[in-house]
């Protein structure tokens, strides 16, 4: 028994030291600003000990700062309070406790809460609320009405969650039509933690709803994501004038978001294309060769997103790589060759590639046209 207690104490000390070391430095997420907006990294679905989370509220802004985030929302459950015998049911306290730490770290902290009902309507997050305790109602429709009165925004959480949808397929119910018609539903989680819902991606495109991607984190973030191995938490990229609550709210209402999930960016082409174009640069490197004329494309990626490309069309005189990856924060060389011997390459060349991990719809990447000059003459044998 003594040994177990000693081991447990040692584990807790090591965990604390590890968390403290992690929080002592910030890892910036390198995704460029585009379209005249700042690219804010945000997580709008976070829990604390004031519902079923395992973290005291003031740790959440510190975690967010260390991971390069700009804004977070604390969204503890309204109806589900498993720790109510130990911690008072005061839905405003997580925000109040975390606010000084958020201000110190420069993290925009948004007051929120999670409606926690059976399906339908399921779980829905309310953010930009003014008084979370006033959302405690017997009827969830009354909670919606109160949130609307406070000027809050609503998004539907993990619509394909197997605890409520055993087949893992999201379904749209009349209750969701009701919420949408109230003018308060802003978006839906296309990604929750590591779960991507293709059907929800289509809904957002069809119904003009904002794409959201959040962690729904309950434990310390480092216990869920392997940060030291380079894994990043799921975040919503918000394109806003600044990191104020007003600017973030405006961006969410106007659908200026992209979901950053694993190595994928999910959103509208109007944001995905400029992100790629500001991240990636390329030029041809001239070489003289015998036989088929060859040059190399020098491709640089100044972002944290590795891009996977697949050739769609090109000049038939020239052989391009059929597929290639542009690693994050790296420069790589790829060969481009003439299709036949003794052909000189001296022209402006265009090739179209699909960027497979920049998704505008399920399975549909954006098309990028590469234009560059090649001037290579084969050596005479």
N, C-alpha and C positions, 0 to 999 in steps of 0.2 A: 504493500500500500504506500509506504514511504517513497519507494522508488518511483511508483506511478506519479505521485504528487510532484516529486522532483523533476521528472521528465515533462510533466504538464507545465510546470512553472518555467522550465527552460524553453519549451516550445513557445509559450506566450511571450517571453522576453525576446526570443529571436524574431518572432512575428512582429513585435512592436518595433524592434530595431530595423527590420526590413522595411516596414511601412514608413518609418521616420526617414530612412535614407531615401526612399522613393519620393517622399514629399518634399525633400530638400532641393530638388532640381526640376526644371520644367522641360518637357520634351515637346517642342513645337510640332504641330501638324502642318506639313508643308503642302498646302494647296493654295494656288494663287487667288488674289482678289480679281473679280471680273465684272464687266458691264458697269463700271463705275461704283460698285458696291464692295464693302468689306465681306470677306468670306468668314463668317463666324461659325465656330464649331460648338454644337449645342447638344445637350441631352435633357429631354423634357419628361423623363419618366424614371424617377429615383425614389427609393424608399429609405426610411430610417426606423429606429426603434419605436417611433410613435405609431407604427402599425405593425407590420410583420418583417421589417428590416432588422439588420443586426449591427447597425452603425449609428453612433450618436450624430446628430445633424451637423455639427460644425466640422466633422471630418469630410463631408461631401464636397464643399468648396475647395478644400485642400487637395483632395484627389483630383478634382477637375482642373485645378491650376497645374498640377504636376503633369497631367496628360495633355496639356495644350488646349483645353477647352476655354470658351469665352462666356458661356451662359449655361445655367442649369435650372431645372424646376424640381422642387421637392413635392412629391405627389403621393402622400400617404393615404391609405384606404380610409374612406368615410365609414363604411358599414362594418369593415372587418378590423377589429381591435383586439388581437389575441393577448396583448400585454396590458390590458386595461386594469388588471388588479395590481400592477406594479407601476404603470406610467399613466398619468391622467389623460383622458380622452380630450385633448385640446389640439385641434387640427392646425391652429395658428402657431403653436410653439416651435415646430421644426424650423419654420422660416425665421422666427424671432431669435432662436439659438444660433442658427447658421449665418445670419446676416452680417455680424461683425467680421467673421472669418472670410465671408465672400467679399466684403468691402476691402479688407486688408489685401486680399489676393487679386483684386480687380476683376472678380467674377460677377457677372450680372445674375442675381438670384431672383427667381420668379416664384411667387406664391401659387401653390396648386393643391389639388386633392384628386383622389380617384374614386369615382362611383364604382361600387363593387356589387354587382347584381348578377343573378343567374341569366343565362341566355334564353331569350332576348331580354333586354338589350345588351347584356354582358358588362364588361368593364370599359369605362370611358374616363379619360383624364380631362380635368378642368384646369386651365392655367390662366394667369392674370386675374385671379379672384382677389377680392378685397377682404372678405371675412369668410374663411373656410368653415368655421363653426356654424355659420348660417346655412350651410349646405346640408346639414343633417336633417333629413326629412323622411317621413314614412313612405311617401310615394316618390319614386325616382323622377317622375315628371315634374313634381314640385321642386326637386333639386335642380333640374334643368332650367325651370322658370327663374329660380333665385340666381343661378349662375348668369343667366342672360341679363337679369336686372343689374348685376354687378359688372357687366361688360366683359365677362370672361369668354375665352375660346374653348371649344371642346374638340377632342379627337378621340377616335375609337381605338382602343388598345387591342393588341394581339388577336385579331378577329378569327384566326385559324387555330387558336390555342386548343390543344387536344383535351384539356380538362373540361372545356365547354363545347368543343366540336371534335368528337372522338375520331372522325375520319381525317382531321387536320385540314379540311377544306372550308374556307370562310364562306358564310352564307349571309345574304342581305335579307333582313326581316322587315315587316311593316313598321316595327318600332324604330328602325333606323331611318326609314322614310320620314317618320314623325319628327325625329330629332333634326334631320336635315331641313325639314320645312319650318322649323322654329328659327332658322337663321343663325344658329349658334355653332353647328358642326363645321369645323374648319378643315379637318383632314382625318387621315387614318394611318395607323402604323403599317407601312408596307414591310418593314422589318422590325421585329421585336427580338432583342438580344441577337441570337444567331439564326432566327427563323425568318425566311423570306416568303411572302405570300404573293405568288404571281397573279392570282385572280384579283387581289386587292390593288395591285399595281394597275391592272386594267380599269378597275372601278375609278381610281383617282383620275386617270386620263379621261374616262367617259363622263364622269360627274363633275369634273373640274375641281377636285379636292386636293389639298396640299399633301404631298408625300412626307411622311414622318418615319424616322428611324431612331430607336432609343434602346437603352440597355435593360430597362425594368430591373435595375440592380437592387439587390437586397443585402448581400454580403459586402465586405470590403472589396473594392474593384480588383485588387491584385489577386484575390482568391478565385476570381471568376475568369479573368482574361490573363493570358500569359504575357504580361507586359515586357518582361525581360527578354523574351524570345522574339519581340517585335510585333506581337499581336496588338491590335488596337480595339477599343470599344466601339460599338456601333454608335454613330452620331448623325444628327441632322445638320447639314451645312445650310446656314441661313445667310442669304445675301441681303444685307441691310446697310443703311447709311452709316450707322455706328452701332455700338453695343448697348444702347439704352433700351429699356423695356419698350418704349414707344416705337422705336425703329424695328425691333424684333417682331413686335406684334403686327406692324404694318407689313413686314415681309411675309409673315405666316398667312395673313389674310389674303395677300396677293400672290400666293403660291410660289414664292421665290425660295425654293428649297431644293436640295439634292441630298439623297441618303448615301452616306459613306459606310459601306458594309463589307467586311473582309477586304478584298482587293477590287471591289466594284463601286462604281458611282451610278446611282439610279436617279434619273430626273429628266428634265426637258432639255432638248438639244440646244436651246438658246443659252443654257449655262454649261452643259457638258462640252460643247465644241470649243468655247473660249478657254475653259479650264485646260483642255488638251493643248490648244494652240499656244497658251502662255507657259505651259509646262515643258513642251517638247520643241527642240530645234534640231535641224539636220542640214548637212551639206555633203557634197560629194568630195571624195578624196581621189585625186587623179593618180593612176599608176599606168605604167607601160608593161604590156604582157605579150608573150607569143601566143599565137592561136587566137582564141576569142578575146576580144577587147573586154577588159574588166575594170571596174572602179569599185570603191567602197562607199557606202553611206555611213557617215559618222552621225549617230543619233544620240542626243543628250536629253535626259529627263531630269528636271529640277524639282520634281514633286515627290511625295511619299507614295504615290499610286503607280504600281507597275502596269504598263499598258500591253494588252495582248491584241495583235493585229492579224487580220486575215485578208489576203489579196482578193479583190473583186474584179478589177480590170486594169489593163496597162497596155503600153505600146508592144505589139507582138514581135518587134525586132529585138526586144530587150527582155532578159530573164530576171525577174525580181524574186526575192524570197516569198514563198507561198504564205508562210506564217512566221511571225517573229514576236519576241517580247522585248519591250523597252523597260529594263529594270528601274526601280525607283532610285533616284539620286545617283544615276550612273550614266556613263557614256559608252556606247557600244558601236562596233563596226559590222556592217552586213554587206556581202558582195552583190554587185549588180553586173550582169554580163550580157554581151551581145549574143543574139541567138545563133549566129553563124560566124565562122572564121573570116578574117580579113574585112570585117565591117567596122568602120570607124564610128565611134559614138561621139557625136558632136551636135547636140540639140537640146532643146528644152523638153524635159520628159515629165509626163503626168502619169501617176498611178493612184488608183483608188483602193483604200483599205477600209475594212470594217473594224472598228475598235470594239472588240467583243465584250469588254467589261465596262463599257459606258452605255448603260441600258436606258433607252427611251420607252421601251415596252418589254414584256417578258421575251427573252431570247433575241431581242433586236438591238444591235449596237449602232452607234452613229457611223456615218461614212465620212472619211477624211480624205481629201485629195492632196497628194504630195506633188509639188511642182519644183523641179530643180534642174540645173544645167549639168550636162555630162559632156566631157571632152576628153576622150581617150582614143588613142590610135594604136592598133596592135603592132608589135615589132615584126619586122620581116624575119623569116626564118633563115 
